[in-house]
Amino acid sequence: MKYYDVPISQTFMRKVILPNLKRLHMFENKKILITGGTGSLGTALTAKLLKENVDTIRIFSRDELKQSQMESHFNDGRLRFLIGDVRDKERLENAVEDINIVIHTAALKQVPVIEYNPFEAIKTNVQGAQNLVEACLNKDVEFALAIGTDKAVSPFNTYGATKLLMERLFVSANYYKGDHKTKFSCVRYGNVLGSRGSIIPKFIEQIMSGNKITITDPNMTRFSITIDQALDLIFRVIKNSVGGDVHIPKLDAFKVGDMKDVLLDLMGCKNDEERIPVRIGEKFHEILINEHEIKNTYENQDNDYLIYENQLVKDQSINIPNAKKTTLTTGYSSDKVRITSKEELKKILIEQNLIPKSF
């Protein structure tokens, strides 16, 4: 196995172990664009795609420093770096020229910040998604995949609402694209373990600085998905999607209090705990499928959930290859799945190299 540095916070780097997989012919000689490609997910995607026989990977982002660091780190002639913003439709049109596959990870996602800057979030997360959809259609991209979030399910904060609209834009594009060949699809999951803005780097930063660990309620639950699981899901969807669908992985969950205890144990620290009020837009349990989506939810051969629904189509009784109607009767939320034990959490954190080396 090889190791690739992937930034998860502004203060330190971690290493992600990528499994040795057989080459996937679906990427043979393909040209791929990753929007927001300098982020945690974009960097890990790049590392995995470079193991395939791809023709070109274009990294599209606003951060020239991270692009420079990424170029130096990978040192691979198949990489191209484009400075740009998804708000700029003309720049996107240039970026998708001759591209086969687009993976859309670019977004504003810091919930409290977005609550104070809602129009900026709309420009990036909604108008940016529409710009990308139109660019993909205009350039006849083969497949476009948008990376969604649990916050889009029954949203009650601005970030979730913008990501729900992003999903709708991608799904609906399959029905008004006319003769264009592009297939649009989405994946939906919670924060990847260790990703920027998620609970693990926040707790680690507080532990390393000797501060109290701020926690709303130790019984809060969060879905558990590693970077490897997220990458595998993305690759499965690119391979199997028929378009117009939202794919959700079957996951375990963990209690926030358990994660705090495990991190303190692994880092050999005894920071005090401070209870804080519920943050803006924070849910007690994460939801990936709500009760209204169940009637259009399927389970496929990869053991993923698949939502196939569009408001433009009256007849929702469709036949999806290698899939059957779900057995879910209520929503799919983090309090209704198996809770990962503390010992299992320790193993995951160690295997994913999420503990700083200085501890």
N, C-alpha and C positions, 0 to 999 in steps of 0.2 A: 504494500500500500504506500501511496505517496501522501505527503502532507502539503497543504497549501494554507498560507496565512490569509485569514479573512478578518477584516476589522469588525469588532462588535461594539466598540465604544470609542470615545475620543481619547481614551487614556491608555489603552493597551490593545494587544493583538492576541488572537487565539489561533490555534491550528485545527483545521477540519480534516478528518480522515475520510477520504473518498474510496469506496470499495472498488476492487478490480472487476469491472464488468466487461462482458463481451462487447465488441463494437456493435453499434446499432445502425443498421443499414438505412434507417429513415433519415439519418443525418449525412449520408454519403454525398460529398461534394455540394452540400447545401450552404447557402449564404444566410446568416442569422443576424438579426438585429435585437439587441437587448436595450430597452429604454431604462434609464436609471441604473445602468450597468455597473456603476462604481460602488453601489451599495453592497450590503452583506450578501443578499441573495444573488445579485448580479455577478459578484466576484466568484461565488461558489459555482454558479451556473457556467461561467466562463471556464473555470478549472475543469469541470466535468466535460464540457463540450469539446475542449481541446484534446481530450482523450479519444475523441471520435475523428473520423476522417472528413471533417468539415472543410469547406472551401475558405470561408471567411466568417469572422465574428465581428460585427460592428458594435462598439460600445458608445451609446448615446447618453450623455449626461451634461450637467452644468458645471461640474467640478473638475477644473483642469489639473489641480494638484493631485487628486486621486487618480485621474487618468494617467498622469505622468508616473506615479508610483506603480500603478497596475501594469503599465507598459514595461517598466524596468523589471518588475517582479516576474512576469510571465515570459518576456523576451521571445515572443512567438510571432513570426511573420504573417500569420493568418489573422492577427488582431488589427483592427482599425479603430481609431478613436475620433469621435465626432463631438465637438462642443455644441450643445443645443438645448432647447427647452421645448417640451411638448406643447407649450402654449403657442409656439411658432409653427404654424401649419406649413409654410413654405419650406422651412428647414427640415421638417419631418418628411415632406415629399421627396426631398433630396436624399434623406437618410435611408428611405425604404426602396430606392431605385435598385432593381434587380435582386431584391431580397426574397428569399423563399419562406422564411419563418420569422415571425416577430414575437418576442416575449416581453410583455409590458409590465415592468416593475416600478416605473417612475410614479411617485405620489408624494404629496404632503401627508404625513401620518401622525404627527404629534398632537394628540387629542386636545390638551389644554391650549396649546398655541393656536390651533385651528379654530377653537371656540372664539378667540379674540380676533381672528383674521379669516372669517368665513368666506369672504369674496375671493381671497387668494386661493383657498382650497378649491373653490368652484372652478377657478381658472385652470388650475393644474389637474385636479382629479376628474372633473367632468368635461370641461371644454377641451382639455388636453387629450382625454380619451376619445372624444368625438373627432378631433383633428387626426388622431392616429387611425381611427376607423376609416375615415374618408381617404387618407393617404394610402392605406392598404388596398382599398377598393380601386383607387385611381391607378395604382401600380400593379394590380393583380397579384398581390402577395398570396401565397398558397394557404398559409395558416397563421392566425394571430391569436395568442393566448394572453389573457389578462389575469394578473395575480390579485385575487380578492382578499377579503378578511371577514372574520366572524362579526366584526362591528357593523357589517352591512345587513345583518339579520335583525329585523325589528329594531332599526336604529333609533336612538334617542340622543345622539350627538351629531354635530355637523360632519365630522369625519365619516361616520358610518353612513350618513345620508348620501354623501358624495360618492362613496364606494358602491353603494347600492345602485346609484345612477350609472356609474361606470359599468357595472354588471349588465344593467338593462341595455345600455348602448351596444355592448358587445353581442349580447344575445339577439337583440332586435335586428342588428345588422345582417344577420343571416336571412332575414325575411324581406329586406328591401334592396338587396344587393343586385337584383336583376340577373344579368348574364355574367357577372363577375364570379370568378372561381373561388374567392377567398372564403375560408371557413373560420368562424370566430367562436371561441370558447373561453371559459373562465375556470379557475380553481379557487377554492375558498377554504381557508384554515386560519387558525389563530397565530399569535406571535411564535416564530421559530425560537427554540431554546437558545438563549445567548445572543439574539439579534439586538441591534441597537434600539433602545427605548423599551425593551422588555424587562421583566422583573429580575432576571438573574444579574445582568450587568449593573442594575440599580442597587441591588443588595450588596454585590461585591464592592462597588465603589464606596458604599456606606461602611462596610466592614473594614476595608483597607484604610479609610480615613479615620477610623475610630469613633465614628458617629453612631448615634442610635439608629436602629433599623426601623424605618417607618412602615407600618403595616395597617391596613384598614380593618381586616378581620382574618384571623388565621384559618378560618373555615371556608374562605373564598376558594373557588376551584378554577383551574385553568387547564385547557387542553394541552397535552404534551406532544410536540412534534419536533423532531430533530431536523437539522439541515439536510441530512441524507434522505429522510422520509419525504421532505418537501421536494427535493430534486427528483426523487423516484416518481412521485406523483406527477410532477410537471412532464417528465418524459413519457409516462404512461398516457397522459392526456394527448400529447402531441401525436403519439402513435395511433391511438384508438378513437379519438373524438370524431363524431359525425357533424359537429358544429351546432350552435344554438343551445349548448348545455353548460351546466355548472357542476364541477366535480368536487366532491368533499371526501376526504379520507376518513376511515374509521380509526379513531384514536383513543388512547387512555387519557386520564387527567391526573392532576396532582393538587394537593391543598397548598395554598400559599404559605401557611405556617410550617408545613413540612419542608418546603423548599428552603425557608429561612433557617430552620434547624440543621438541615443537611449541610448547607453552605458554611454555617458557623463551625460545624464539626470538622468538615474537610479542611477548613482554613485555620483550625485550631484557635478560634477566637471566642470571646464571650461578650459581644456587644449587647447593650441593653436594647429593649424593644420599646417603641413609642407608637401608640395607637393614634391614627389620624382619621379625620372625617372622609367619607366617600369622595373621591376625586370627580372632577367634571367628566361626565360621560362614562363613568365606571360602572360595570355590571358585576353583581355578586357571583354569578355563574356565566360562563360563555355559552353562546348558542350558535350552532352551525346550520341547523335546519329548524324553522319554526313550524308550528302546527298547521299553518295555512299552506305550506309548501309540500306537506307529506303526500297529498293526493297526486302530485306530479313527481314524486321521488322514486327512483329505481335503485337497485343494487346490481352492479356488474360483475363480470368474472374476475376482476382484479380486487374484489371485495371493497370497492369504493361506493359511496353514495353518488347518485347522479340525478340532478334536477333538470328536467326538460319541460320548460314552461315558457310560453310567450303570450302576452296579452293580445297580439295581433292574430293569433290562430284560434278559431272557435273550437275546432275538434282537437282536443288534447290526447285522444286515444291513439297514440302512435306506437309503432313497433321499433324498439331499440335493440339492435343485435347484441346477443350475449348479455342481456340484462332482464331483470324481472322486477315487478313492483316490490317496494320495500315492505318489510314487516313492521316498521316503526308505526306506533299508534299515537305517540306524543312527540313533542319536539326533541331534537337531538342536541342535548346540552351537557356541559361538563360535570354536572352533578348526577347524571344518569348513566355514566359509563364507569368502567373499572378505575378505581383510584390507585395510582402507583404508590408502592410502599416507600419508606425512607431508604431502605437498603437498595431498592431498585433505582431510586433517584441518584444515590451515590454512584452506582455503577454507570448510569447514563452520563452524569456530569464528568466522570473520569474518562470514559470512552470518548466523549465528545471534546475533551481537552478544554473544558470551560473554567477550570480553576487556574488562576494566575500561578506561574511557576515560582514566584517568590514566596508562596505559601506551601 
